[in-house]
Amino acid sequence: MTGLKVLVGLLLIYALATGLLYALQSRFIYPAPQQVHEPAPGFESVTLSTQDGLDLNAHWRAPDAGRPTIVWFHGNGGSLAGATQETGLLASQGYGLLLVNYRGYGGNPGRPSEEGFYRDGRSAMRFAAQQGIAPERTVIAGNSIGSGTAVQMASEFPVGALVLVSPFTSLTDVAGNALPIFPVRWLLRDRFDNFGKLPALDLPILVLHGDADRVVPYASGRALAESNPRADFVSFEGAGHDLTFHRPAQAAQLAWLTELGL
């Protein structure tokens, strides 16, 4: 009888933990730092207006003559200040940069969600078009969870290239690896199914991943690259999930874009 009580108690604890995961999943998925950052030199603060009525702060650097523009979607715990560091080498080479900050992040209104991120991405793409940036001179780039918005935008807008840094196959895969004892595939409302979308994209794609990444498995980036014949994969030995801040990763992006004529 004692053993049965213990089993029932464990099942109740498991059920409670599962319920909390479901109810509070947005807090776990989107840490949403709230610090507001001023634009770095060469950038200006701009407003991205979403179709559901939100005004989001972003940082914009117009391209030098003849240079393309990169729409940059940062990672989960990221910020505009971090995005400035992630794209520092590209900025120094005259690339236009639109650094996107999501709803609920950095003092922006709204609550983060997959569909919300896509709306934020669409507002960024509209802004770039309004600046006169031609689609073929626009590059979409995303780091970590930003890869989800980047892949979705590349599936909706005709652009010149797509760059993914430390991307996942899907959010459900990442959560399933992190919490194997819970039925996360049934619990998650947001999925960011990159692996289901990438094979259909017909544009140059660059995937970069560190083989020491402990947040998003290295195999995820490789699997994404192998799913599309137009994708190039660059591996970084000993690099973790902060890959995008590393100079060699930024140099690899610059070299690849230069080879494309972008």
DASUL-V885586 format. One record per backbone hydrogen bond with DSSP energy under -1.0 kcal/mol. NH is the residue of the N-H (numbers start at 1). CO is the residue of the C=O. If there is no record, write none. Layout:
BEGIN
NH_CO + NH_CO
END
This chain:
BEGIN
5_1 + 6_2 + 7_3 + 8_4 + 9_5 + 10_6 + 11_7 + 12_8 + 13_9 + 14_10 + 15_11 + 16_12 + 17_13 + 18_14 + 19_15 + 20_16 + 21_17 + 22_18 + 23_19 + 24_20 + 28_24 + 29_25 + 30_26 + 43_40 + 44_60 + 46_58 + 48_56 + 50_54 + 53_50 + 56_48 + 58_46 + 59_99 + 60_44 + 61_97 + 64_94 + 67_64 + 69_137 + 70_96 + 71_139 + 72_98 + 73_141 + 78_75 + 83_79 + 84_80 + 85_81 + 86_82 + 87_83 + 88_85 + 91_87 + 92_88 + 94_91 + 95_90 + 96_68 + 97_61 + 98_70 + 99_59 + 100_72 + 104_109 + 105_102 + 106_33 + 108_105 + 117_113 + 118_114 + 119_115 + 120_116 + 121_117 + 122_118 + 123_119 + 124_120 + 125_121 + 126_122 + 127_123 + 128_124 + 129_125 + 130_126 + 131_127 + 132_129 + 133_128 + 137_134 + 138_135 + 139_69 + 140_161 + 141_71 + 142_163 + 143_73 + 144_165 + 146_143 + 147_144 + 148_145 + 150_146 + 151_147 + 152_148 + 153_149 + 154_150 + 155_151 + 157_153 + 160_135 + 160_138 + 162_204 + 163_140 + 164_206 + 165_142 + 166_208 + 171_191 + 174_170 + 175_171 + 176_172 + 177_173 + 178_174 + 179_175 + 182_179 + 184_182 + 186_183 + 187_183 + 188_184 + 194_192 + 195_169 + 198_194 + 200_197 + 201_198 + 205_230 + 206_162 + 207_232 + 208_164 + 209_234 + 211_236 + 212_239 + 213_210 + 220_217 + 222_218 + 223_219 + 224_220 + 225_221 + 226_222 + 228_225 + 231_228 + 232_205 + 234_207 + 236_209 + 239_236 + 243_240 + 245_242 + 246_243 + 250_246 + 251_247 + 252_248 + 253_249 + 254_250 + 255_251 + 256_252 + 257_253 + 258_254 + 259_255 + 260_256 + 261_258 + 262_257
END
